[in-house]
Amino acid sequence: MKKVLSLFGIGWLLGSTVVAQNIQFTEYDLKNGLHVILHEDHSTPIVAVTVLYHVGSKNEVPGRTGMAHFFEHLLFEGSDNIGRGEYAKYVENAGGGLNANTSQDRTFYYDLLPSNQLELGLWLESERMMHAKVEKEGIETQREVVKEEKRQRYDNQPYGNLFPETLKHAYKNHPYAWAPIGSLEDLNAAKDQDFVDFYHTYYVPNNAVLSIAGDFKPEEAKKLIEQYFGEIQKGKDIKRPTIIEPTNTGEVKDVIKVKDQLPLMVQAYHIPAQGTKEFYAIDMLNTLLSNGESSRLNKTVVNEKELALFCGAFTFNLEDPGLTLSYSVANMGVDIKELEAAVNAEFDRLKNEPISDNEFQKLRNQIESDFITRNSSMAGIAESLANYHTYFGDTNLINTEINRYMAVTKEEMMAAAKKYYIPENRVTLYFEHDPSLLKQ
Amino acid sequence: MKKYIIPILLLCLSTTLIWSQKVDRSKAPKAGPAPKIQIGSYQLFTLENGLKVIVVENHKLPTVSYSLQLEIDPIKEGEKAGSVSAAGELMTAGTTTRSKDEISNAVDFIGAQLSSGSEGIYASSLTKHSETILELMSDVLLHPSYPEAEIEKSRKKILSGLVSEKTDPNSISSKIGNLVKYGKNHPYGEMMTEETVNNYKRDDLVNYYNTYFKPNVSYLIIVGDITVDKAKAQAQKYFGSWAQGAVPKMKFRAPKAPAGNEVVFVPVPGAVQSVIDITYAIDLVPATNEALHASVLNNILGGSGFQTRLMQNLREDKAYTYGAYSEITPDDYIGYFSAGASVRNEVTDSSVTELLYEMRKLTTEKVDDATLQIVKNIMTGQFARSLERPQTVARFAKNIEKYALPKNFYETYLERLNAVTADDILKIAQRLLLPQNAYITIVGNKETLEKVISFDADKKPMVYNPDGTVFVDMKPIPEGVTATTVLNNYIKACGGEEKLGKIKTMTQKGMIDAGMAQLDMQVDMASGKSLKMTLSMNGAPFMTQLFYDNKLTISQMGQKMEGDEQDILQAKIQCDPLAELHFDQFGLKASLKGIEKINGADAYNMEVIYPNGDITTDYYDVSNGLKIKSISVKKDGEKSVTSETNYVEYMDVEGMKFAKKIKQSGGGQDATIITNSIEINPKFKKNHFE
């Protein structure tokens, strides 16, 4: 009897668990503190060599915003052994691709190479970490390029100031108050020595993760990694911002005048830091609100009431407490107040009305599907591994984070909604058309 | 003691070990032996209804995707632009057995994706849900119901979307680029506007679906965690019953590049950058050797990466932009060239110069071997990396089938790439890079227009509004000026209410020069009552137009015709020397739009709407109050006919002003009307107008 029972038990367990994810990896530290993660996969003869530096715009100070992102540009300029502008040459001539990006919390460089060029990638990245050249000519050129990047990606885009304005209103103390692109004035004001100091403070092995995924033999790679990165000097311990942004300080409301014709509403709620139990509950609430055509905001605000061209709420997850960003673009002729009321009604429902079993199951299925399809490329896997190590100290979450979502109950979701989705904890911004901005 | 010695020794050893292996950092490490690039395999089979199915197995992730792709000619939508995309998108908005909500609930419940467009449907899900998503996909494909309510909802969103695009420089750039390079008579050049979106009806969408969604013109591409046997069974089960049908073929005249460079400017108020796009249509067939050469050429010029000439010149050297790129895109019908960048306003003209310079250089100078080799390396790498995605193999399979390529076409791709020579590049550059026959589209701040005029071959740039209509530069109206004051001023300028009011009858004599024919003209008028216009050729009467007793009769060569209400209204207005003071009586609505430059003079732009909806725009000279131009648009069934009248010269008669020389054009005809004499208050015979 007992045997049968336990078999049933196992069967039930299997039925309820999600498709297992199994991305194998090894990880270790070099003496200088560089953390190394290796994922071996021979299905395509390519290798992704990536380095994550744990520095982003939150490490900047007011008056020098945009520094981390600007650095990302500078570090393609060259090193003691790599001539100006030759980074790209080496990678592209080898048949590879390269780029980098900067967030609030980290700067990420990647080289996607044919697998026989692993060593090239290691050489380039170690040069960048060891003795990058931070020189006047490069600084001046990239300063202009970054200004054009800001114009192109923010100022000349529809509702281009949405993100910077939202951050500015949501954070009064924390350096999340500005976007990684920073301000043009600050970039102009920065001295060459500021750049040199920034490099020596943050671009050190003990502040970096080297994550490699693809077609290579880990034993060979380990030897090469030691050769190229082992001699790089460990840096000082990194001071990280400890500022805690106060929450529930009362609703912040503002109207921003824009060129765009349709009114847009943004609401930003403060949420807990990623990785906390409450964070997962919040992320699931946002999935419920916005993921798919049948999600609540889509169904009611967009399709039934026809108030918005677009309406969604998304988790803006950050290392320190981030935001839920909800934004809606009003349909032509719709009163933004009516739109706001409809969106608020959906947030209120989360607090007052239990989720049906069916909807809860849908939510879990969506999260499962998203989690499984997330890691489809070598570059993506290398980045995820580095992120999990950096932010959570648990690289294996690439396989197991799904369990944290699956552990969230309907009751916990409602509790999180009641705690965080309240007016005192949010910013509400209207982006309204101002014809005077359309003067030539 | 010994205990301690060993670790120290070891430590020494290990440092020496590392030291002895210290790498030479001064130069790039050598590459290992090149890995073999292998293209995954696929299966292709055809269902009885003609549906071609391509299967690519890949079991890395437990997911599978189904992409149904129509291969049909582009559709000219005309007055209903937008209907084709709506027909596609709304397939998921309801079927004969499922509402839109039911479909989206079912799709979301399994965490799957399902979307439809005018040329296909895409679905993907975890493998374990594949039967469920296929059931939904096939329902959407075979039984869309196009509910009226959903059509209206979608229309509303599309209209809102159009409004928001009006201020987005990038979307304007792409729409205007298409309009100019393909022309509005080609399907690729059609532009969706508020009007066209309001024009289509449910029947149009249903017709599109019924005509074009047929298995015999479609591919079903299945990629992922599935076996070929299973894929076959699924294709048969869910798409086997889909009925065949003849699908119409279309032919369009291929657009050509312009004879000389044509600057196309769209002013966007407040723009902080110019979005530059140098573009034109090209004839380039996909999957040919020429297309390969063009692709190498494009990678030298501005394809991707940081080393292209455009990137090096405009970004790394001059810092004009965040990125400068080019595209040379082959197409089954008509391809295009495009090169451009978003640059700050001040360097707009310099950037155009550099873009054209780099194009020209490739047509005059052979590319050096080193550059060519680098680009080949880049393309080899791109090719290898693209194989990481199983969808790439599926795309290759479809091309092999569609263009009847050799089975090993992609296996030999790298060989063919390596065989490309500098001469090949020069030859293709000379055919496809046209730095003197390009549309140079610039979306940006109006102030930059002046600086780019010099790039235009005839120095007459086309200036458009974001919606593709011709841009009119207007200054604001000074305070206190209204349509009424402008009309009053006009009457004053013509001699004043008192003098004009005293005109009871009038005879005007002159001639009409219509190029081929010259006619003598006489117009007799009795204020508020009658009008008679006689045209004669060499003394013989040619046409008479008579307004009398509220009736308008036109006699020409023995034929008689009655004028309609609009003609009668026009005649009444002509019979009133003070008509401009009596707009209310005539049911005309006038509104002042702004001040525009007309033939070098500032003029008020006044829109006049007639009771039947016809619109006339009249221009009054700001300095002297006289009417200088009039543009009228008449609806003629589906079409609208525009005619233009220019008041070139006025003459003085007893302290009053009358038009002496008028130039008219419209409907392909030009005419000049010259008045030689005007007699005020002549005496007519009693029955003169009868």
Chai-1 contact restraints between the chains, C-beta under 6 A:
chainA,res_idxA,chainB,res_idxB,connection_type,confidence,min_distance_angstrom,max_distance_angstrom,comment,restraint_id
A,V19,B,P62,contact,1.0,0.0,6.0,A-B,restraint_1
A,T44,B,L387,contact,1.0,0.0,6.0,A-B,restraint_2
A,T44,B,E388,contact,1.0,0.0,6.0,A-B,restraint_3
A,P45,B,P35,contact,1.0,0.0,6.0,A-B,restraint_4
A,I46,B,R385,contact,1.0,0.0,6.0,A-B,restraint_5
A,N81,B,R25,contact,1.0,0.0,6.0,A-B,restraint_6
A,N81,B,S26,contact,1.0,0.0,6.0,A-B,restraint_7
A,G85,B,E316,contact,1.0,0.0,6.0,A-B,restraint_8
A,A88,B,F306,contact,1.0,0.0,6.0,A-B,restraint_9
A,A88,B,Q307,contact,1.0,0.0,6.0,A-B,restraint_10
A,Y90,B,A28,contact,1.0,0.0,6.0,A-B,restraint_11
A,E92,B,G305,contact,1.0,0.0,6.0,A-B,restraint_12
A,E92,B,Q307,contact,1.0,0.0,6.0,A-B,restraint_13
A,E92,B,I378,contact,1.0,0.0,6.0,A-B,restraint_14
A,N93,B,I374,contact,1.0,0.0,6.0,A-B,restraint_15
A,N93,B,N377,contact,1.0,0.0,6.0,A-B,restraint_16
A,G95,B,N377,contact,1.0,0.0,6.0,A-B,restraint_17
A,G95,B,T380,contact,1.0,0.0,6.0,A-B,restraint_18
A,G95,B,G381,contact,1.0,0.0,6.0,A-B,restraint_19
A,G96,B,G381,contact,1.0,0.0,6.0,A-B,restraint_20
A,P114,B,A384,contact,1.0,0.0,6.0,A-B,restraint_21
A,S115,B,P35,contact,1.0,0.0,6.0,A-B,restraint_22
A,N116,B,A31,contact,1.0,0.0,6.0,A-B,restraint_23
A,N116,B,G32,contact,1.0,0.0,6.0,A-B,restraint_24
A,N116,B,A34,contact,1.0,0.0,6.0,A-B,restraint_25
A,N116,B,P35,contact,1.0,0.0,6.0,A-B,restraint_26
A,Q117,B,A31,contact,1.0,0.0,6.0,A-B,restraint_27
A,E119,B,P29,contact,1.0,0.0,6.0,A-B,restraint_28
A,L120,B,A28,contact,1.0,0.0,6.0,A-B,restraint_29
A,L120,B,P29,contact,1.0,0.0,6.0,A-B,restraint_30
A,W123,B,P29,contact,1.0,0.0,6.0,A-B,restraint_31
A,T141,B,A319,contact,1.0,0.0,6.0,A-B,restraint_32
A,E144,B,A319,contact,1.0,0.0,6.0,A-B,restraint_33
A,V145,B,R315,contact,1.0,0.0,6.0,A-B,restraint_34
A,V145,B,A319,contact,1.0,0.0,6.0,A-B,restraint_35
A,V145,B,Y322,contact,1.0,0.0,6.0,A-B,restraint_36
A,E148,B,T321,contact,1.0,0.0,6.0,A-B,restraint_37
A,E148,B,Y322,contact,1.0,0.0,6.0,A-B,restraint_38
A,E149,B,Y322,contact,1.0,0.0,6.0,A-B,restraint_39
A,R151,B,V272,contact,1.0,0.0,6.0,A-B,restraint_40
A,R151,B,Q273,contact,1.0,0.0,6.0,A-B,restraint_41
A,Q152,B,Y322,contact,1.0,0.0,6.0,A-B,restraint_42
A,Q152,B,S342,contact,1.0,0.0,6.0,A-B,restraint_43
A,D155,B,V272,contact,1.0,0.0,6.0,A-B,restraint_44
A,N156,B,P169,contact,1.0,0.0,6.0,A-B,restraint_45
A,N156,B,V272,contact,1.0,0.0,6.0,A-B,restraint_46
A,N156,B,Q273,contact,1.0,0.0,6.0,A-B,restraint_47
A,P158,B,D168,contact,1.0,0.0,6.0,A-B,restraint_48
A,Q227,B,Q21,contact,1.0,0.0,6.0,A-B,restraint_49
A,Q227,B,V23,contact,1.0,0.0,6.0,A-B,restraint_50
A,K259,B,T167,contact,1.0,0.0,6.0,A-B,restraint_51
A,K259,B,G270,contact,1.0,0.0,6.0,A-B,restraint_52
A,D260,B,T167,contact,1.0,0.0,6.0,A-B,restraint_53
A,Q261,B,V163,contact,1.0,0.0,6.0,A-B,restraint_54
A,L262,B,V163,contact,1.0,0.0,6.0,A-B,restraint_55
A,L262,B,S164,contact,1.0,0.0,6.0,A-B,restraint_56
A,G292,B,D108,contact,1.0,0.0,6.0,A-B,restraint_57
A,E293,B,S104,contact,1.0,0.0,6.0,A-B,restraint_58
A,S294,B,S104,contact,1.0,0.0,6.0,A-B,restraint_59
A,S294,B,N105,contact,1.0,0.0,6.0,A-B,restraint_60
A,S294,B,D108,contact,1.0,0.0,6.0,A-B,restraint_61
A,E306,B,K153,contact,1.0,0.0,6.0,A-B,restraint_62
A,L309,B,K157,contact,1.0,0.0,6.0,A-B,restraint_63
A,L309,B,S160,contact,1.0,0.0,6.0,A-B,restraint_64
A,N331,B,S160,contact,1.0,0.0,6.0,A-B,restraint_65
A,M332,B,S160,contact,1.0,0.0,6.0,A-B,restraint_66
A,M332,B,V163,contact,1.0,0.0,6.0,A-B,restraint_67
A,K362,B,D108,contact,1.0,0.0,6.0,A-B,restraint_68
A,K362,B,F109,contact,1.0,0.0,6.0,A-B,restraint_69
A,N365,B,I110,contact,1.0,0.0,6.0,A-B,restraint_70
A,N365,B,G111,contact,1.0,0.0,6.0,A-B,restraint_71
A,Q366,B,G111,contact,1.0,0.0,6.0,A-B,restraint_72
A,S369,B,G111,contact,1.0,0.0,6.0,A-B,restraint_73
A,S369,B,L126,contact,1.0,0.0,6.0,A-B,restraint_74
A,T373,B,T63,contact,1.0,0.0,6.0,A-B,restraint_75
A,L437,B,G270,contact,1.0,0.0,6.0,A-B,restraint_76
A,L438,B,P269,contact,1.0,0.0,6.0,A-B,restraint_77
A,K439,B,P269,contact,1.0,0.0,6.0,A-B,restraint_78
A,Q440,B,P269,contact,1.0,0.0,6.0,A-B,restraint_79
A,Q440,B,K446,contact,1.0,0.0,6.0,A-B,restraint_80
